[in-house]
């Protein structure tokens, strides 16, 4: 999985160097930062292999307790998360029928029209409940679904998570939910290739391939119905969305007044963990703590000219800062190297879960995988992934400490 994640990043980095879509190529000094990270990851893997390996991983004491935990979580999904997410989807459908076009609804979702969103009933609390509670739960569900599959081969929680991400994408008129679903299905296909004991592989292969194909076709049909040309879809969305963050990072790196040089020593990379606590402290205890995630998001939200295409014209993108923005902002090239070491070391350490069926390590491994995969689009750790990892870890760990260990 680490090979795929690094190859994914390296592939789009390589394409960005050729400026195929017209987006500006990163300078050599910027490429140095990328290769520093790649080499640090490899060094982290090497350090894990040369250290004294602890063969007794952090397993729960029996498979029965894990099964109970996962069954309870599956019930939480079906009886709480699914109804809540469907209710928001129905709200979107109602608003599209009665008040807004698709373009207007997209702006309304993020409060770009009035500062609050009609989707969330003009309520800041409901808005934060959706983004700061429901979104991390969706990610926790996906991670737990992967952990359950790795241990048992069962796909029920995983497929619920896939459906919910598609529901979220339809609700917010967004694209990332579908992208998450496609990458997750492709990853699941790769894990199936590694698990020889799974029965009916051929049927599963056909099913997973069909799901990916359907999602891609749905996306293409939606864009074509919006009047988008194939040049726009593949040039702006496919190539542009996957390579523009390299140009944006290069632009910020060579801007001495950029926010990227306001070093935060770890607070930027881990800022996603602080969003819900900051909201609660500010709302109920009268604090006025500034959100670092919000600061980064506001800064990157301004459109930036990153290139020119003969067909599409000037290319403007925003919000695509990549993980390198927050890693560099924490402490320059030194912190980029430190994060690379941590990624490589922890990735290597947690990879044992693929053979030893440790659900806690599995959730952490898959979480690191998604951070690397989606780190090319935006500063991914400023959002819901870190709270999602924390929830998934707690789902397995807290019952072990307070319930099963006492028994």
N, C-alpha and C positions, 0 to 999 in steps of 0.2 A: 504493500500500500504506500509506503514511503517513496518507493521508486516511481509509482504512478503519479503521486502528488508533486514530486520534484520535477518529473518529466513534463507534467502539465504546465507548471510554472515556467520551466525552461523553454518549452515549445512556443508559448505565447511571447515570451521575452525575445526569442529568436526572430519570430515574425515581426515584432515591433522594430527590430533593427533594420528590416528591409523596407519599412514604410509602405507596405503593399496597398493599404487603404488610403494613403495620403497623410496619415498621422505622423507627426515629427518623430524621428528616431532619437532614442536617448543618447547622450554624449558618453564618451569613454569613462569619464569620472563617475557617472551614474552607474554604468555597467560594473565598475569596480565594486560598488556597494552590493549589487546583486550577487556577484561571484563571491564576495566575502561571506554572504549569507549561505550560499550553497556549500562552500568549503567548511564553514562552521558546522553545518548540519552533518556533513560526513565525519568531521572530527568528533562530534557528539556521539554518533553511532560507534565510532572506534573506541571512545572512552568507555562506553557501556560494555563493549565486548572484552576490553582488556581489564576491566574492574572485576572484583570478586562477585560473581553472580549469585544472587540468592534464589535458589531453586524452589523454595517454598513461597509461592506467591500468595497474595492477600485474598484467599478464597473464603467464601462463606462455608460453614461447617458441613452443610448437607444440601443436596440438590432439592430436597423437599421445601426447604425454607425459601430458596430462590424462586421456585415455582409458585409458592403462595404469594410472594411479593409481586411477581409479574402478572398473576391473575388479578390481584387487587388493582394493579395499575391499569390493566385492560378494562376493568369495570369503571374506573375513573374516566377513562377515555370515552367509553360508550355512553355513560350516563351524565357526564358533566361537560367534557371538552367538546364532543361532537355537537350536542344541542346548542352550546354557546356559539360555536363557530358557524353553524347553520343559521342561527338567528341573525347574525351579522350579514351573512350572504343574502338572506331574504330581505334584509333592510336595504342592501345595495340594489337588488332587483327592483324593489319598490321605488327607490329613488330614481333609477334609470327609466322606469316606466312613466313616472309622474313629474319629475322635475329636471333631470340633467341628461345631457348627452354623455357619451363615454369619455370624451376629452374633459368635459366639465366635471364629471364625477371623479376622474383621476386627480384633478386639482383639489377637489373638495375633500377627498380622503385625507390629504395631508394638510388641510386647513389653509391652502394657499389663497383662498378667496376672502375669507373673513378672519382667519386666525384660529377658528375652531371648525370642526367637521360635522356636517349634517349626518354622516354615517354613524358618528358616536354621540348623536343627540345634543350637539354643541356642549358637551360636558368634558372638562379636562380630566376628571376622574375616570370616566368611561374610556376616554382616549388612552390614558396611561394604563388602564386595566388591560386593554387589548394589546398594546405594544410591549408593556413591561411585565405582564403576567402570562397572557395567552401565548405570545410568540415564544418565550423561553420554554413553556410547556410543550409546544409543538416540537422544538428541537430536542427536548428531553425524551419525548416519545420516539423520535427517530433514533436516538442513540440507544435507548432501551430496546427498541425493536431490533436493531443490529445485534446488541448483546444477546438477546433471546435467540435470534437466529444462529449466531455463532455457537451457542451452547447446545441448542436443541434442534435446529433446523426449522423451527416454526416461524411463520411469517405474519401472524395475525396483527401484532402490535406495529410491526414495520409497515404493513399495508395501510393500516389506519392512519399512520403518520403521513404516508404518501398522499392519501386522499385529502387529509386536512391541509396539507401544503397547497394542493390544487385549489381547494375551497378558499384558502387565504388569498391565493393569486387572483381568483375570480372576484372575491370580495373587494380587494384593494385595487382592482384593475391593473395589476402588476405582472411582471414577467419572472421575477426571481423564484416564486413558489413553484412554477413549472420547471424552471432550471434545476432547482433543488431536487424535484421529483425525478427528472431525467438522470442527473448525476447519481442519485441514490440507487436507481434501478440498474444503472451500468455497474456501479460498485457491487451491488448485490449479485449481479451476474458473475463478476470476477470472483467473489467469495464462493459462489457455487462451484466454480471450477476447482477450487482448493479443497472442497469437502466431498470426498468420495462416497461417504455413507448416505448421502441424500438420495432417496428413491425418486423415480420418475423424472430424471433430469431433463429428458427431452421435452416433456410437457412444460416444465418450468422455464426452460430456455425460450421456447416459443412464446410463452405468456409474458415473460419479461421483455423480450424483443418487441412484441406487439404493443405493450404499454408504452415503451419508449417511442415507437413509430407513431402511435396515435397522438401522443403529446406533442411531438414535433409537427405533425400535420395540422393539429388544432391551432398551434401558434402561427404557422404559415398562413392558414386560412383566415385567421383573425386579422393579420397584418395586410393581406391582400384585399380583404373586404374594406379595410380602412383606406384603401387606395395606394398603399405602399408598393413601389416597384421592387423587383427582385434585386436590382442593384442596391436599393436602399436597405432591404432586409439583410443581405449578405455583407454589404460594405459597411453600413452604419451599425447594424446590430451584431452580426457574427464577428467580423474582424474588429470593428470599432470598439465594441463593448469589452472585448477580451484583450485589447492592446493599448487603449487610450490611457490607462492608469500609469503605464511606463513613461509616457510623455508628460503626464501631469506631475509625476514624482520628479522627473528631470527638471521640469519648469520650477517647481518649488525649491529643489535643491540648489538651483542657481539664482535664486532670488534672496538676497541677504536680509530682506525684510519679512520673509515668510514666517508663518507661525511654526514651521517645522524646526526653527532654531530657538524656540522658547522651550528649552529642555525641561521635562517633567519627571524624569527618573523613575519610570514604571507606571505612573498614573495614567498616561495616555493609552498604553497597550491594554491595561486591565480596567479601563474606565467603564466598560460594559457591566462590570459587577456592582458598580456604585449607583447606577441609575435609579433603581427602585428605592434603595435606602435614602438617597438624596431627595427623591420626590416625597417620601413619607415624612422626612424630617422637615422639609420646607412647608409641606401642607398642614401638618398637624402639630408641629412643635415650634413653628415660627422662625425656623432657621432660614437663611438666605444663601445657601451653599451653591456655588456655580457648578454646573454640570460640564465636565471636561468633554464628554461625548457630544453634548450639545454645542459646545464651543467649536469642536473640530467639524461637526456637521454643518454649522452655520458658515464656517470659513470655506469649506470645500464646496458649498452649495452654489457659489457664484460660477456662472458659465465662463469657461476659459477657451480661447482659440488655440487648438492644438495641431492644426494642419489644414490642408486643402485637398479636395478631390475634384477631378475634372467634371464628374457627373453630379456629385452631391454639393459641390461648392465648399465654402468655409466650414470646417468641422469644429463644432463647439460641444464640450462635455463638461459635466459638473459631478461632484460627489464621489468621483472615482479616485480615491487617494491611495488605495491599497494598504496592506499591512505595513509596507515599508515606511509609509508616512508616520504611523504611530511608533514604530520601532525606532526610527531615526529621531523622532521628536523626543523620545525618552532619554537619549544621550548620544546621538551621532553614530558614527561607524562602530564605536566600541559596543554600544548596546545592540546594534544589528548583529554583531558577532556573538554576543552573549545569548540573544534569543535563538540564534542558529544552533548554538551548542545545546541549549535546553531542548529545542525541538528534536534534534538528532538523538540526544541521550534518552529522553522520555519516550520517543517513538520506538526506539530499539527495546527499551525496557518493557513497554506495554504490549509490544508485538507478541510476547509469549502467550497472551490471552487467546490468540487464534488457535493455539494447540492445547492449552490447558483449560479453556472454557471458563475463565475468570470474568464474571460480568462487570465487575468494577473496572478492571483494566480495559475491558472491551469498550466501555462507554468513553473512557479517557482517550483511548487510541482513536476511535472514530471521531471524537471531538477535535483532536489535533489534526486529523485528516481533513475535516471540513474547513478548519481555520486556514490550512495551507491552500486548499483548492479555491476557496472564495476570497482569499487574500489578494487576488489579482483584481478584483472588482472594486473593493472598498476597504476601509479599515475595519475588517470584519469583527474584531474583538471589541469594538466600541458598541456593538449591538447586543443581540440576544443570545449569541452562541455560548458565552462564558456562563451566564445564569442558567442556560439549558444544561451545560455540563455539570454545574453544581447541583441542579435538581436531580439529574440522573444519578449522580454519585450518592446523593442523600437518600434516594429511593432504595438503593441497595444497602447502604451503610448504616443508616439509622435503625432499621429493624434488626440488623445483626447485633448492634450494640445494646439496644434496650429491650429486645424481645427474645430473639432466638438464643443469644448468648446466655441470658439468664435461665432459660429453660434447660 
